[in-house]
Amino acid sequence: MDNLTFGLTMLIVGMGGTLITLWTLAILIGWLTRICQSKEEGGSRE
């Protein structure tokens, strides 16, 4: 494997890993936000 092929492979793997991590964090934050907001709304009604 020459340097160009290795560099392009590392570029694709690095960008893919970053995008997957950001996507996972976005889903986790959205999920936690919905859980916390529903508890606060339920507590303020009583």
Secondary structure, DSSP 8 states (H G I E B T S, - for coil): --HHHHHHHHHHHHHHHHHHHHHHHHHHHHHHHHHHHHHHHHHHH-
